[in-house]
Amino acid sequence: MRFNLMFILILACLCVTLAQGSYEDCCLKYVRRVRKTALRMVTSYRRQETDGGCNIHAIVFTMKRGRLFCADPREKWVNELMLKVETKKSKKHTKGLKKPRG
């Protein structure tokens, strides 16, 4: 009897822990304004879809020191910033592929 009770208690704690972890990476709202200096610090982005525990579509930008902010993918500046990040990545990639001189 004690074993069954302990097993159920552990299982319940595990379920609660897993449920809380699923909401951890979701954006709940968009930023309204971002400073130009902050925009220059963006290094990458990812898309958030409305599945599971996430309720809004969003673009999650990552800045140099790991800070995150969420933006509305329908906004013009968001799409421009995504393009800028992709351009930076492709420049870094092609820079590393250049043949050495000599």
Rosetta silent file (secondary structure, phi, psi, omega in degrees, C-alpha in Angstrom):
SEQUENCE: MRFNLMFILILACLCVTLAQGSYEDCCLKYVRRVRKTALRMVTSYRRQETDGGCNIHAIVFTMKRGRLFCADPREKWVNELMLKVETKKSKKHTKGLKKPRG
SCORE:     score description
SCORE:     0.000 S_00000001
   1 L     0.000  -45.432  179.032    0.000    0.000    0.000 S_00000001
   2 H   -62.647  -40.777  179.970    2.793    2.439    0.896 S_00000001
   3 H   -60.420  -43.814  179.530    4.621    1.598   -2.309 S_00000001
   4 H   -62.549  -43.081  179.575    1.531    2.381   -4.419 S_00000001
   5 H   -64.573  -43.864  178.660    1.005    5.698   -2.665 S_00000001
   6 H   -64.250  -42.224  179.170    4.668    6.664   -3.080 S_00000001
   7 H   -61.741  -43.943  179.528    4.623    5.645   -6.746 S_00000001
   8 H   -65.419  -40.254  178.991    1.513    7.753   -7.426 S_00000001
   9 H   -63.601  -44.989  178.417    3.033   10.734   -5.611 S_00000001
  10 H   -64.503  -41.894  178.695    6.262   10.531   -7.640 S_00000001
  11 H   -63.019  -40.721  178.389    4.310   10.131  -10.866 S_00000001
  12 H   -64.273  -43.163  178.276    2.174   13.181  -10.043 S_00000001
  13 H   -62.859  -40.530  179.026    5.276   15.300   -9.326 S_00000001
  14 H   -63.816  -42.332  179.254    6.841   14.195  -12.578 S_00000001
  15 H   -63.501  -42.591  178.835    3.731   15.135  -14.563 S_00000001
  16 H   -63.974  -42.458  179.334    3.586   18.589  -12.972 S_00000001
  17 H   -62.716  -44.494  179.208    7.278   19.167  -13.695 S_00000001
  18 H   -65.849  -37.950  179.776    6.925   18.170  -17.340 S_00000001
  19 H   -66.242  -39.449  179.223    3.846   20.353  -17.783 S_00000001
  20 H   -67.801  -36.767 -179.072    5.644   23.402  -16.382 S_00000001
  21 H   -67.091  -25.526 -176.643    8.654   22.874  -18.643 S_00000001
  22 H   -71.584  -22.925 -179.047    6.557   22.948  -21.808 S_00000001
  23 L   -94.062   -5.059 -172.140    5.618   26.615  -21.311 S_00000001
  24 L   -62.669  -37.648 -173.834    9.109   27.795  -20.500 S_00000001
  25 L   -98.793   15.618 -176.658   10.191   28.701  -24.039 S_00000001
  26 L   -96.165  140.274  171.004    6.979   30.371  -25.232 S_00000001
  27 L   -80.497  136.571  177.995    6.504   34.044  -25.973 S_00000001
  28 L  -102.992  -22.299  177.909    3.406   35.424  -24.324 S_00000001
  29 L  -155.962  166.737 -178.991    3.510   38.874  -25.935 S_00000001
  30 L   -96.554  153.636  170.044    5.430   40.943  -28.469 S_00000001
  31 L   -76.231  148.263  178.911    7.798   43.827  -27.835 S_00000001
  32 L   -90.547  -43.640 -179.410    6.430   47.121  -29.088 S_00000001
  33 L  -135.747  147.242  176.130    9.665   48.970  -29.649 S_00000001
  34 L  -132.953  134.264  178.928   13.306   47.977  -29.829 S_00000001
  35 L   -66.793  150.775  179.280   16.204   50.421  -29.777 S_00000001
  36 H   -61.401  -35.393  178.695   18.409   50.564  -32.854 S_00000001
  37 H   -64.848  -35.835  178.227   21.425   49.655  -30.738 S_00000001
  38 H   -69.130  -35.769  179.796   19.634   46.502  -29.578 S_00000001
  39 H   -62.841  -33.382  179.431   18.788   45.570  -33.167 S_00000001
  40 H   -71.579  -17.991 -177.703   22.493   45.575  -34.015 S_00000001
  41 L   -88.216   -3.693 -177.284   23.127   43.056  -31.226 S_00000001
  42 E   -71.432  131.033 -179.152   20.842   40.365  -32.703 S_00000001
  43 E  -111.164  -26.833 -178.944   22.754   37.215  -33.648 S_00000001
  44 E  -159.668  174.791  175.815   20.012   34.726  -34.503 S_00000001
  45 E  -152.407  163.377  173.020   16.301   34.039  -34.461 S_00000001
  46 E  -143.043  157.015  178.876   13.820   31.188  -34.378 S_00000001
  47 E   -94.062  138.826  173.269   10.153   30.873  -35.230 S_00000001
  48 E  -109.798  123.158  178.650    7.560   30.078  -32.594 S_00000001
  49 L   -99.324  162.857  179.508    4.461   28.317  -33.877 S_00000001
  50 L   -89.243   74.567  176.215    1.118   28.013  -32.124 S_00000001
  51 L  -135.736  156.428 -178.991    1.374   24.415  -31.066 S_00000001
  52 L    64.285 -122.712 -176.998    1.472   22.774  -27.686 S_00000001
  53 L   -93.556   -3.642 -177.486    1.591   25.431  -24.995 S_00000001
  54 L   -89.100  127.638 -173.312    2.483   28.408  -27.201 S_00000001
  55 L   -99.646  -12.854 -177.988   -0.492   30.614  -28.021 S_00000001
  56 L  -129.961  149.165  169.974    0.969   33.153  -30.471 S_00000001
  57 L   -74.498  137.815 -179.907    3.061   33.090  -33.621 S_00000001
  58 E  -156.591  158.605  168.836    6.291   34.933  -32.918 S_00000001
  59 E  -107.739  124.096 -178.994    9.859   35.446  -34.005 S_00000001
  60 E  -103.049  110.385 -179.939   12.220   35.000  -31.064 S_00000001
  61 E   -91.705  141.817  176.604   15.411   36.993  -31.560 S_00000001
  62 E  -112.033  131.233  179.490   18.593   36.179  -29.634 S_00000001
  63 E   -96.736  173.258 -174.217   21.048   38.936  -28.808 S_00000001
  64 L   -54.836  -40.257 -177.493   24.818   38.650  -28.266 S_00000001
  65 L   -92.169   15.639  176.437   24.640   38.070  -24.513 S_00000001
  66 L    89.321    0.193  178.103   21.841   35.527  -24.811 S_00000001
  67 L   -70.084  148.051 -178.605   18.958   37.885  -24.151 S_00000001
  68 E  -120.071  148.088  167.154   15.754   37.095  -26.006 S_00000001
  69 E  -145.167  150.421 -174.323   12.882   39.198  -27.259 S_00000001
  70 E  -107.600  137.885 -177.693    9.729   38.251  -29.113 S_00000001
  71 E  -132.913  155.746  179.690    8.374   40.095  -32.124 S_00000001
  72 L   -76.540  120.465 -177.804    5.282   39.951  -34.312 S_00000001
  73 L   -66.442  -11.473  178.641    6.157   38.194  -37.600 S_00000001
  74 L   -84.922  -12.051 -179.143    3.645   40.423  -39.444 S_00000001
  75 L   -75.901  141.401 -178.545    5.640   43.576  -38.678 S_00000001
  76 H   -63.320  -44.667 -176.927    7.795   44.981  -41.477 S_00000001
  77 H   -63.985  -29.217  179.646   10.814   45.682  -39.248 S_00000001
  78 H   -67.208  -45.920  178.829   10.776   42.079  -38.011 S_00000001
  79 H   -65.593  -36.485  176.948   11.080   40.685  -41.534 S_00000001
  80 H   -65.180  -40.830  179.549   13.821   43.194  -42.350 S_00000001
  81 H   -67.698  -38.168  176.678   15.756   42.163  -39.235 S_00000001
  82 H   -61.198  -42.832  178.534   15.379   38.473  -40.099 S_00000001
  83 H   -63.616  -40.925  179.050   16.806   39.190  -43.555 S_00000001
  84 H   -62.972  -41.288  178.577   19.682   41.143  -42.011 S_00000001
  85 H   -64.429  -43.281  178.497   20.523   38.236  -39.681 S_00000001
  86 H   -62.990  -39.939  178.547   20.468   35.785  -42.600 S_00000001
  87 H   -63.386  -44.018  177.620   22.738   38.082  -44.617 S_00000001
  88 H   -59.591  -43.919 -179.486   25.222   38.291  -41.727 S_00000001
  89 H   -63.258  -42.501 -178.405   25.247   34.507  -41.406 S_00000001
  90 H   -69.742  -33.754  176.518   25.850   33.960  -45.111 S_00000001
  91 H   -65.419  -42.065  178.447   28.680   36.526  -45.141 S_00000001
  92 H   -64.574  -39.185 -178.829   30.379   34.755  -42.232 S_00000001
  93 H   -66.544  -45.856 -179.235   29.931   31.405  -43.953 S_00000001
  94 H   -71.515  -29.538  177.888   31.375   32.563  -47.293 S_00000001
  95 H   -63.557  -38.354  179.341   34.201   34.406  -45.519 S_00000001
  96 H   -73.247  -18.335 -177.666   35.308   31.112  -43.972 S_00000001
  97 H   -91.732   -6.791 -178.708   35.204   29.368  -47.360 S_00000001
  98 L   -62.493  144.702  179.163   37.617   31.724  -49.145 S_00000001
  99 L   -73.948  140.878  178.363   40.787   30.125  -50.441 S_00000001
 100 L   -68.624  142.999  178.456   43.976   31.078  -48.615 S_00000001
 101 L   -82.278  148.703  174.810   46.309   33.376  -50.501 S_00000001
 102 L   150.581    0.000    0.000   49.791   32.308  -51.136 S_00000001
